[in-house]
Structures are given as C-alpha cells and as structure tokens.
Amino acid sequence: MLLAQIGVTPYRIAPQDIDETPRPAELPRLLAERLAREKASAAATDGAFVLAADTVVAVGRRALPKAETREQAERCLALLSGRRHHVLTALTLIGPDGGQSHRLCESTVIFARLTDDQRRAYLDSGEWQGKAGGYAIQGAAAAFVRALHGSYSGVVGLPLFECAQLLRGRGYLVP
C-alpha cells in the first residue's frame, strides 16, 4: 500500500525469514541496517530490483523488540509512555546489475503519558502483534503520539521519500 502511494507496483512481495536477533552490543541503527541488507540479499534475483526494509524502535541505545507476546508489548508501552523515542528504518535496494544502495531514515516520536486504561485497551486490540516497539502508528496508537519529527511513512515501516530516491538513483522510473 505504501509503494502504491508513490506509483510503484511490486511484481512480487517475498517476505524473508531471517534471524532478527540483535547481536551483542549492536546499536539500533546498525541492527536496522544489517537486517535490511540481509533481507535484500536473501531475496536477491538476477536482473531485478529488490527492495528491503527493516524498522527498529529505540529508546536510547536500546532496541525494543517486535512484540510477539502481550507481556512484551506491555513492557514496550510502559517504556514509551511519556517519552521520546527514535524509529529507525533502513532500506537496501539491489539493482538489476547487482549494485546496492542504502538509506537510513530516523524519526523521533514523542508519546503522551498513557493511562492504565489506554494501555489495556490497546493491548486488548492485538494491533501490537509483530510490531516494532509494540505499536502501529497507522492504527489506534496514533492517539498516543504527541509529536512526530521526521517521516510518518518511515515510522509505518517504509520511508517513501528515501525509497523514491533510491529507486531513481538506480534507474527505476518513479512517477
């Protein structure tokens, strides 16, 4: 859906099953960049454009998980409540010639202080499942965002401005 906003229709979408476990002492920025590169390499096809992205939510030097359990999501929301955090989305584009281009989009999000009822209702929605930092800005969690500095689409998971730049730079025609 995001790519359609900039007039790009993927021929195929091929999620890659890679280990997303952070390495010891790996900073959030490096984690996002590594995962985008690994996903792109795993999906690489000769003669095709391959675009991969990965999003990491960070509080300081700490990368929050992609919440898989309610308890993980609850811990993420408690940590983000009333605080500023960073959302880092890394992109890797492999061109038909095998050349690679990379971009990192960093946005700052400030959450309001969440009440117990707000947290409980959001957790009950299940919207947090599999989401970096335990929330999806494009859903009900939008009501928690006091301020956003950077790219909304980057926080969703695919920074469209940076994506279009990468594609154009490798010769892909973006309207």
Secondary structure, DSSP 8 states (H G I E B T S, - for coil): -HHHHTT---S------------TT--HHHHHHHHHHHHHHHH--TTS-EEEEEEEEEETTEE--B--SHHHHHHHHHHHTT-EEEEEEEEEEE-TTS-EEEEEEEEEEEE----HHHHHHHHHHTTTTT-BTT--TTTGGGGGEEEEES-HHHHHT--HHHHHHHHHHTT----
